[in-house]
Amino acid sequence: MKRNEAITILSKHQVIVSEKTFISKNIADAQADGLGREPIKLIREIIKTKSPRYLEGYDEVMSSSELHPRNMFVMKKELFFDYCDFVFGILEEAEPLLEYHTNIIKNGVEDQRVLGYLAEPLLDTWISTNKINFYELPLRQREMGAIKFF
């Protein structure tokens, strides 16, 4: 995406995100397959106590089978700070508890991304709870000189 394209889109929408990915099971089950249920329960409990207005949105996202993946977005600075306050407030509280209650962060390089995986549904939670007007773009990834479309 070129800068001018982003500016044009953001003149009509609050956030640019990647197109939703659809999976065969709900987000909670898909995450549990890779991370186990404990990290998901932990994130939900933190939201419930720290940011309860987001709990309904989180439950809706986790029970759906679609998600804006990869923690990728473009938004204006004011919204970005609001988003970061929500997400990092949750993750900062979760990180030491995850390390204490599970060995998931110590297992390997992929497992060290556990906080990134747990953050993915938080974008959609934040978008839906705050009724953010968003615009979706296809996700492209370069692999070995070729472009792979998701």
C-alpha positions as CSV (number, residue, x, y, z in Angstrom):
1,M,0.0,0.0,0.0
2,K,1.3,3.4,-0.9
3,R,1.2,6.3,1.5
4,N,-1.4,8.2,-0.6
5,E,-3.7,5.2,-0.7
6,A,-3.5,4.9,3.1
7,I,-4.3,8.6,3.5
8,T,-7.3,8.4,1.2
9,I,-8.7,5.3,3.0
10,L,-8.2,6.9,6.4
11,S,-10.1,10.0,5.3
12,K,-13.2,7.7,5.2
13,H,-12.4,5.0,7.7
14,Q,-10.8,4.9,11.1
15,V,-8.6,1.8,10.7
16,I,-7.1,-0.2,7.9
17,V,-6.8,-3.9,8.7
18,S,-6.0,-7.1,6.7
19,E,-8.9,-9.1,5.3
20,K,-10.5,-11.4,7.7
21,T,-9.3,-15.0,7.8
22,F,-11.9,-17.7,8.1
23,I,-11.1,-20.9,9.9
24,S,-13.0,-24.2,10.4
25,K,-13.4,-23.8,14.2
26,N,-13.9,-20.9,16.5
27,I,-10.9,-18.7,17.5
28,A,-10.8,-20.0,21.1
29,D,-10.5,-23.7,19.9
30,A,-8.0,-22.8,17.3
31,Q,-5.8,-21.0,19.8
32,A,-6.3,-23.7,22.4
33,D,-4.9,-26.2,19.9
34,G,-1.6,-24.4,19.8
35,L,-1.5,-22.8,23.2
36,G,-3.7,-24.8,25.5
37,R,-6.8,-23.4,27.3
38,E,-5.0,-21.7,30.3
39,P,-3.6,-18.7,28.4
40,I,-7.1,-18.0,26.9
41,K,-8.8,-18.3,30.3
42,L,-6.1,-16.0,31.7
43,I,-6.6,-13.3,29.1
44,R,-10.4,-13.5,29.6
45,E,-10.1,-13.1,33.4
46,I,-7.8,-10.1,33.0
47,I,-10.2,-8.4,30.6
48,K,-13.1,-9.2,33.0
49,T,-11.3,-7.5,35.9
50,K,-9.2,-4.8,34.2
51,S,-11.4,-3.8,31.2
52,P,-14.8,-5.3,31.7
53,R,-16.4,-3.2,28.9
54,Y,-14.4,-5.3,26.4
55,L,-15.6,-8.7,27.8
56,E,-18.7,-9.1,25.6
57,G,-16.7,-8.2,22.5
58,Y,-13.9,-10.6,23.5
59,D,-16.3,-13.5,24.0
60,E,-17.9,-12.8,20.6
61,V,-14.6,-12.7,18.8
62,M,-13.4,-15.9,20.5
63,S,-16.6,-17.8,19.6
64,S,-16.5,-16.7,16.0
65,S,-14.5,-18.3,13.2
66,E,-13.1,-15.2,11.6
67,L,-10.3,-12.8,12.6
68,H,-8.2,-10.0,11.2
69,P,-4.9,-11.8,11.5
70,R,-1.2,-10.9,12.1
71,N,-1.7,-7.8,14.4
72,M,-1.5,-5.6,11.3
73,F,-3.2,-2.3,11.0
74,V,-2.9,1.3,10.0
75,M,-4.6,4.0,12.1
76,K,-4.3,7.6,13.3
77,K,-2.1,8.2,16.3
78,E,-4.9,8.9,18.8
79,L,-6.6,5.6,18.0
80,F,-3.3,3.8,18.1
81,F,-2.6,5.0,21.6
82,D,-6.1,3.9,22.8
83,Y,-5.6,0.5,21.2
84,C,-2.1,0.1,22.8
85,D,-3.4,1.1,26.2
86,F,-6.0,-1.7,25.9
87,V,-3.9,-4.4,24.4
88,F,-0.6,-3.8,26.3
89,G,-2.5,-3.3,29.6
90,I,-3.9,-6.9,29.1
91,L,-0.6,-8.4,27.9
92,E,1.6,-6.8,30.5
93,E,-0.6,-8.3,33.2
94,A,-0.7,-11.7,31.5
95,E,3.0,-12.2,30.7
96,P,4.3,-12.9,34.2
97,L,1.3,-15.1,35.0
98,L,1.8,-17.1,31.8
99,E,5.5,-17.7,32.7
100,Y,4.5,-18.7,36.2
101,H,1.5,-21.0,35.4
102,T,2.8,-22.6,32.2
103,N,6.0,-23.5,30.4
104,I,4.6,-22.3,27.1
105,I,7.1,-19.3,26.8
106,K,10.1,-21.5,27.4
107,N,9.3,-24.2,24.9
108,G,10.8,-22.7,21.7
109,V,10.9,-19.8,19.3
110,E,7.3,-20.2,18.1
111,D,6.1,-20.5,21.6
112,Q,7.8,-17.3,22.5
113,R,5.2,-15.6,20.3
114,V,2.4,-16.6,22.6
115,L,1.7,-13.0,23.5
116,G,1.4,-12.1,19.8
117,Y,-1.0,-14.9,19.2
118,L,-3.1,-13.9,22.3
119,A,-3.1,-10.3,21.0
120,E,-4.6,-11.2,17.6
121,P,-8.3,-11.4,18.9
122,L,-7.8,-8.3,20.9
123,L,-7.7,-6.1,17.8
124,D,-11.1,-7.3,16.7
125,T,-12.3,-7.0,20.3
126,W,-11.2,-3.4,20.4
127,I,-12.7,-2.7,17.0
128,S,-16.1,-4.1,17.8
129,T,-16.3,-2.7,21.3
130,N,-15.4,0.8,20.2
131,K,-17.5,0.5,17.0
132,I,-14.5,1.4,14.8
133,N,-15.1,1.9,11.2
134,F,-12.5,-0.2,9.4
135,Y,-11.4,-1.0,5.9
136,E,-10.0,-4.4,4.9
137,L,-7.1,-4.9,2.4
138,P,-5.8,-8.3,1.2
139,L,-2.7,-9.5,3.0
140,R,0.4,-10.1,0.8
141,Q,3.5,-11.8,2.0
142,R,6.7,-12.1,0.0
143,E,8.3,-15.6,0.1
144,M,11.5,-16.4,-1.8
145,G,10.9,-13.6,-4.3
146,A,7.2,-14.4,-5.0
147,I,4.2,-12.8,-3.5
148,K,1.8,-15.1,-1.6
149,F,-1.8,-14.0,-1.2
150,F,-3.8,-15.1,1.8
